[in-house]
Amino acid sequence: MIEAPGVVERIDGDTVWVRVTEQQGGCGRYHEPGGCGGAKIAHALGRPNDVFRVHATEPLCAGQSVTLLADDRAAMLAGLTSYGVPTLGAMSGAALGTLMADETGAIAGLMIGLVGAMLMVRTLAGKQGWRERLSVTVRAAETCSHHD
């Protein structure tokens, strides 16, 4: 189980917005010299979102410390889908394009395969069953000491 500490920012019915309080790197030495810096790529196009909208299954209050939980298999499946499907689409398109029209065909095939794969991933991400398999849950890390 992947866990990340957070704080409830706001509540609307059974939906809570949780801010992750500790960003973690992949190697355990992320911020140290010689560390992997693995999460730096997430900052390439701006600061990544650190507030998550989550369905609460227990009563929570704003300011309460919580833990966000995600299944390891769900994270692996999301990564394989997000990176693997476009990679396979691009490679397959390039290979097919090469067979049809050499270098120009390879470039066109790569682009068509990549766009098609990206559309497939977006369609898959929009399906309700898929989102439920990849859902993040929230668990109270402490009892609620005040009420909204």
C-alpha positions in Angstrom: 0.0 0.0 0.0 1.3 3.4 -0.9 0.8 6.0 1.8 1.1 9.7 1.9 0.5 12.0 4.9 -1.9 14.9 4.4 -4.2 17.5 6.0 -7.9 18.0 5.2 -8.3 21.4 3.6 -12.0 21.5 3.1 -15.1 19.3 3.1 -18.2 19.2 1.0 -20.6 16.4 2.1 -18.6 13.1 1.8 -16.0 14.6 -0.4 -12.8 16.0 1.1 -9.8 17.9 -0.3 -6.5 16.7 1.1 -3.2 18.5 0.8 -0.2 16.1 0.8 2.2 17.4 3.4 5.4 15.5 2.5 6.6 15.0 -1.1 8.5 11.8 -1.4 11.2 10.9 -4.0 11.8 7.4 -5.4 15.1 6.6 -3.9 14.8 7.7 -0.3 17.7 10.2 -0.8 15.8 12.4 -3.2 16.8 15.8 -1.8 20.4 14.8 -1.0 23.4 15.3 -3.2 23.7 12.1 -5.4 20.1 11.3 -4.8 17.9 10.3 -7.8 15.8 13.5 -8.0 13.3 11.2 -9.5 10.3 13.5 -9.0 11.9 16.5 -10.6 10.4 15.6 -13.9 7.0 16.3 -12.4 8.0 19.9 -12.0 9.0 20.4 -15.7 5.7 21.8 -16.7 4.9 23.6 -13.4 4.2 22.5 -9.9 2.4 19.2 -9.7 -1.0 19.2 -7.9 -0.6 18.3 -4.3 -4.3 18.6 -3.4 -6.5 15.5 -3.9 -10.2 15.3 -4.0 -11.2 12.0 -2.2 -14.4 10.3 -1.1 -14.4 10.1 2.7 -15.8 6.9 4.3 -15.5 8.2 7.8 -16.3 11.6 9.4 -13.4 14.1 9.0 -12.9 17.8 9.8 -10.9 20.6 8.2 -7.3 20.7 9.5 -7.3 17.1 10.5 -4.2 14.9 9.8 -5.0 12.0 7.5 -3.2 9.4 5.4 -3.9 9.0 1.7 -3.8 5.3 0.6 -3.4 3.8 -2.8 -3.0 0.1 -3.7 0.5 -0.7 -5.1 -1.0 -2.7 -8.0 -3.2 0.2 -8.9 -0.2 2.5 -9.1 1.7 0.0 -11.2 -1.3 -0.4 -13.5 -1.7 3.3 -13.9 2.0 3.7 -14.8 2.0 0.8 -17.3 -1.1 2.3 -18.9 0.1 5.9 -18.9 3.5 5.1 -20.3 3.3 1.6 -21.8 0.3 2.1 -24.1 1.6 5.3 -25.8 5.0 3.7 -26.1 3.6 0.6 -27.8 1.4 2.7 -30.0 4.3 4.9 -31.1 6.6 1.9 -31.7 3.9 -0.1 -33.6 2.9 2.9 -35.7 6.6 3.6 -36.6 7.2 -0.1 -37.5 4.1 -0.3 -39.6 4.9 3.1 -41.3 8.4 1.9 -42.0 7.0 -1.1 -43.9 4.7 1.1 -45.9 6.9 4.1 -46.8 10.3 4.0 -45.2 11.4 7.0 -43.2 8.5 9.3 -44.0 6.1 6.5 -43.2 7.9 5.8 -39.9 7.5 9.4 -38.8 3.8 9.5 -39.8 3.2 6.1 -38.3 4.8 7.1 -35.1 2.6 10.2 -34.8 -0.6 8.3 -35.7 0.2 5.5 -33.3 1.0 7.9 -30.5 -2.1 10.0 -30.9 -4.3 6.8 -31.2 -2.7 5.4 -28.1 -3.2 8.6 -26.1 -6.8 8.7 -27.1 -7.2 5.1 -26.0 -5.6 6.0 -22.6 -7.9 9.0 -22.2 -11.0 6.9 -23.1 -9.9 4.2 -20.6 -9.3 6.8 -17.9 -12.9 8.2 -18.3 -14.5 4.8 -17.6 -16.0 4.5 -14.1 -14.8 1.0 -13.4 -11.2 2.0 -14.3 -11.3 5.0 -12.0 -12.6 2.9 -9.1 -9.7 0.5 -9.5 -7.2 3.3 -9.3 -9.0 5.2 -6.5 -7.2 6.8 -3.5 -8.8 6.4 -0.1 -8.3 8.5 3.1 -7.8 7.3 6.6 -7.8 9.6 9.7 -4.3 9.8 11.3 -5.8 11.5 14.4 -9.2 12.2 15.9 -11.0 15.3 14.9 -10.3 17.9 17.6 -12.6 20.7 16.2 -15.6 21.0 14.0 -16.3 23.3 11.0 
